[in-house]
Amino acid sequence: MHFLDPDQTQSLPERRVNHGVAGNGPPSTTIRQAMQADHAAWQASLARWRDDAARWQAEHDSMRARLAALQRTVLEHGESLTAHESAFPPIDRALVEFGGLLAATPATMPPEAADPAATRHQEVAIEVRHVEETHGRMAKHHDEVMSRMRDLERAASAPL
């Protein structure tokens, strides 16, 4: 998609110069000075446009390199998501195991019978807390990345 297609641009309206003279004589000195000033201003504009275009091209080249690095980062983010998800099955197994341990433990038990369940409860609590903290960081980071991506897409696709 090209944002600036020369075949689709509108030309500027034709400027009609009123030389302020009667007949076919030369323009007055004031008019000539105004035209010279316009000419100088246009040359300065053209120089500024060239400088801007060169700077924009350099920034674009830099952006392409940064985009390649960003693409690698996005892929790494996906790997992090996959690694995070790999922590779920062990937690699931621990919960099933702990649930079975609880089911096998009498409702009223002597303190010595509660030790295995209490020990396993503490171990599972640590595992779950670790994954919960990681999940919170992942959620915050993912939401930020997706929000910034939507902003970038909107900015890049906005019409000129």
Contacts in CASP RR format, 6 or more apart in sequence:
PFRMAT RR
TARGET T0000
AUTHOR 0000-0000-0000
METHOD contacts of the structure
MODEL  1
MHFLDPDQTQSLPERRVNHGVAGNGPPSTTIRQAMQADHAAWQASLARWR
DDAARWQAEHDSMRARLAALQRTVLEHGESLTAHESAFPPIDRALVEFGG
LLAATPATMPPEAADPAATRHQEVAIEVRHVEETHGRMAKHHDEVMSRMR
DLERAASAPL
3 159 0 8 1.000
3 160 0 8 1.000
4 160 0 8 1.000
17 31 0 8 1.000
17 35 0 8 1.000
19 27 0 8 1.000
19 28 0 8 1.000
19 31 0 8 1.000
20 27 0 8 1.000
20 28 0 8 1.000
20 31 0 8 1.000
21 27 0 8 1.000
21 28 0 8 1.000
21 31 0 8 1.000
27 35 0 8 1.000
74 145 0 8 1.000
77 141 0 8 1.000
77 142 0 8 1.000
77 145 0 8 1.000
80 138 0 8 1.000
81 138 0 8 1.000
81 142 0 8 1.000
84 134 0 8 1.000
84 135 0 8 1.000
84 138 0 8 1.000
87 131 0 8 1.000
87 134 0 8 1.000
88 131 0 8 1.000
90 127 0 8 1.000
91 127 0 8 1.000
91 128 0 8 1.000
91 131 0 8 1.000
94 123 0 8 1.000
94 124 0 8 1.000
94 127 0 8 1.000
95 124 0 8 1.000
97 120 0 8 1.000
98 120 0 8 1.000
98 121 0 8 1.000
98 124 0 8 1.000
101 116 0 8 1.000
101 117 0 8 1.000
101 120 0 8 1.000
102 117 0 8 1.000
105 113 0 8 1.000
105 114 0 8 1.000
105 117 0 8 1.000
106 113 0 8 1.000
END
